Amino acid sequence: MTPEMEKPIQLRHLTTFRLGGTPLRYLRPGTEQQLLDALEECRRNDLHWRVLGGGSNLVVDEGHLPYGVIHIQTPGFDWMDRSAGLAVRVGAGTPTAKLLAYCKRQGLGGLEFLAGLPGTVGGAVAANAGAWGKETCDAIARLWIVGPKGEKTELLRPDLEFSYRHLALQGAVITEAEFALVPRSPELIGPQMMRYARARAERFPVGPPSAGCIFKNPPAQSAGKLLDLCGFRGYKCGGAEVSERHANFILNRRGATSADVVRLIEIMRKAVRRRFGIELELEVRRWPAKPQAA
Ligand SMILES: Cc1cc2nc3c(=O)[nH]c(=O)nc-3n(C[C@H](O)[C@H](O)[C@H](O)COP(=O)(O)OP(=O)(O)OC[C@H]3O[C@@H](n4cnc5c(N)ncnc54)[C@H](O)[C@@H]3O)c2cc1C
């Protein structure tokens, strides 16, 4: 059976920033076999491809995108299983919020810091998502991936190269993850998650379209603070606007284009470089229409 293909699809409907045009192929594998077929189809057609989860960490260009998109947030990859003892196995397309609700019900602690994080488990692992001084990799025990040539591999934590907001994947697709958790009562987990979610809502702009923090924090610095000192809160570029609440967030106000966002990113980067001699690195992932525009 071939993976489900819907065409044409505009990625702006699938990204939290509400940005993105039409990829050459849009594939929604419902099973692992369909994922293998999707990869095979891309290889056969010599088509470069990208993996999409919840689309909450992406700045995607408009127009015709010269690559295929394999969307993992499908029912076939949305499942959870308390495998053994305190471990939970999760399909990569499971929304992170759903995993957290499950952990609370099961009395399993360790992932509370992710409360309020948008996106899927696969995306959180691939981006090594973090908050409040903790990272997803802290709780990872094992991953199951499919490599670009369709090779399936199980990787233990010591085999995985995690770094700040990054996991070295070499083009592989995460299909499932196992988390090693700790016993904790739902009466403790619930309020802790509420505290994190409330702190997030107070600190970050959670309503308007965005992709979270634009830049990584430089060593021992806060990107938001540096941008704040440069006076960026409320700064506008076309339909893109720096949040009044947090200077490391760009919001899509008034139908921004990716060009507006990229221009604003460059202005912010240049200002921080000039004033502090610090080169800010992107935390969001760029999916340019042309390779040289990255
Ligand atoms: C309001 C808001 C707040 C946010 N706060 C935080 C925060 O506090 N901390 C933080 O770290 N991030 C934050 N983010 C960013 C984002 O939510 C996280 O990085 C999230 O984990 C991304 O998951 P996703 O499924 O949306 O991934 P996507 O955006 O779909 O993809 C992100 C990257 O992961 C890859 N990927 C996705 N799924 C897979 C898979 N199955 N296999 C291989 N690669 C895959 C994609 O190719 C892409 O490179 C925030 C975003 C928003 C909009």
PDBQT file of the ligand as one rigid body, heavy atoms in Angstrom, charges set to zero:
ROOT
HETATM    1  C1  LIG A 301       4.778  29.030  21.422  1.00  0.00    +0.000 C 
HETATM    2  C2  LIG A 301       5.966  28.100  21.276  1.00  0.00    +0.000 A 
HETATM    3  C3  LIG A 301       6.767  27.822  22.365  1.00  0.00    +0.000 A 
HETATM    4  C4  LIG A 301       7.886  26.972  22.229  1.00  0.00    +0.000 A 
HETATM    5  N1  LIG A 301       8.652  26.731  23.335  1.00  0.00    +0.000 NA
HETATM    6  C5  LIG A 301       9.726  25.929  23.221  1.00  0.00    +0.000 A 
HETATM    7  C6  LIG A 301      10.545  25.653  24.365  1.00  0.00    +0.000 A 
HETATM    8  O1  LIG A 301      10.289  26.114  25.474  1.00  0.00    +0.000 OA
HETATM    9  N2  LIG A 301      11.612  24.850  24.199  1.00  0.00    +0.000 N 
HETATM   10  C7  LIG A 301      11.926  24.290  22.982  1.00  0.00    +0.000 A 
HETATM   11  O2  LIG A 301      12.934  23.556  22.906  1.00  0.00    +0.000 OA
HETATM   12  N3  LIG A 301      11.183  24.532  21.897  1.00  0.00    +0.000 NA
HETATM   13  C8  LIG A 301      10.093  25.328  21.984  1.00  0.00    +0.000 A 
HETATM   14  N4  LIG A 301       9.312  25.562  20.878  1.00  0.00    +0.000 N 
HETATM   15  C9  LIG A 301       9.700  24.968  19.576  1.00  0.00    +0.000 C 
HETATM   16  C10 LIG A 301       9.009  23.619  19.259  1.00  0.00    +0.000 C 
HETATM   17  O3  LIG A 301       7.723  23.564  19.857  1.00  0.00    +0.000 OA
HETATM   18  C11 LIG A 301       9.809  22.412  19.720  1.00  0.00    +0.000 C 
HETATM   19  O4  LIG A 301      11.091  22.406  19.140  1.00  0.00    +0.000 OA
HETATM   20  C12 LIG A 301       9.072  21.113  19.361  1.00  0.00    +0.000 C 
HETATM   21  O5  LIG A 301       9.613  20.061  20.089  1.00  0.00    +0.000 OA
HETATM   22  C13 LIG A 301       9.134  20.779  17.866  1.00  0.00    +0.000 C 
HETATM   23  O6  LIG A 301       8.289  19.655  17.628  1.00  0.00    +0.000 OA
HETATM   24  P1  LIG A 301       7.474  19.528  16.256  1.00  0.00    +0.000 P 
HETATM   25  O7  LIG A 301       6.841  18.181  16.231  1.00  0.00    +0.000 OA
HETATM   26  O8  LIG A 301       6.590  20.671  16.072  1.00  0.00    +0.000 OA
HETATM   27  O9  LIG A 301       8.678  19.543  15.212  1.00  0.00    +0.000 OA
HETATM   28  P2  LIG A 301       8.694  20.227  13.766  1.00  0.00    +0.000 P 
HETATM   29  O10 LIG A 301       8.638  21.687  13.904  1.00  0.00    +0.000 OA
HETATM   30  O11 LIG A 301       7.713  19.559  12.872  1.00  0.00    +0.000 OA
HETATM   31  O12 LIG A 301      10.168  19.809  13.309  1.00  0.00    +0.000 OA
HETATM   32  C14 LIG A 301      11.290  20.327  13.983  1.00  0.00    +0.000 C 
HETATM   33  C15 LIG A 301      12.541  19.591  13.490  1.00  0.00    +0.000 C 
HETATM   34  O13 LIG A 301      12.473  18.220  13.903  1.00  0.00    +0.000 OA
HETATM   35  C16 LIG A 301      12.498  17.353  12.757  1.00  0.00    +0.000 C 
HETATM   36  N5  LIG A 301      11.574  16.244  13.032  1.00  0.00    +0.000 N 
HETATM   37  C17 LIG A 301      10.283  16.319  13.435  1.00  0.00    +0.000 A 
HETATM   38  N6  LIG A 301       9.789  15.069  13.616  1.00  0.00    +0.000 NA
HETATM   39  C18 LIG A 301      10.784  14.216  13.307  1.00  0.00    +0.000 A 
HETATM   40  C19 LIG A 301      10.899  12.791  13.267  1.00  0.00    +0.000 A 
HETATM   41  N7  LIG A 301       9.894  11.967  13.586  1.00  0.00    +0.000 N 
HETATM   42  N8  LIG A 301      12.089  12.256  12.860  1.00  0.00    +0.000 NA
HETATM   43  C20 LIG A 301      13.121  13.044  12.518  1.00  0.00    +0.000 A 
HETATM   44  N9  LIG A 301      13.087  14.389  12.535  1.00  0.00    +0.000 NA
HETATM   45  C21 LIG A 301      11.928  14.962  12.919  1.00  0.00    +0.000 A 
HETATM   46  C22 LIG A 301      12.053  18.223  11.582  1.00  0.00    +0.000 C 
HETATM   47  O14 LIG A 301      12.557  17.714  10.346  1.00  0.00    +0.000 OA
HETATM   48  C23 LIG A 301      12.643  19.572  11.963  1.00  0.00    +0.000 C 
HETATM   49  O15 LIG A 301      14.015  19.615  11.623  1.00  0.00    +0.000 OA
HETATM   50  C24 LIG A 301       8.191  26.396  20.978  1.00  0.00    +0.000 A 
HETATM   51  C25 LIG A 301       7.368  26.666  19.870  1.00  0.00    +0.000 A 
HETATM   52  C26 LIG A 301       6.273  27.503  20.010  1.00  0.00    +0.000 A 
HETATM   53  C27 LIG A 301       5.396  27.768  18.805  1.00  0.00    +0.000 C 
ENDROOT
TORSDOF 0
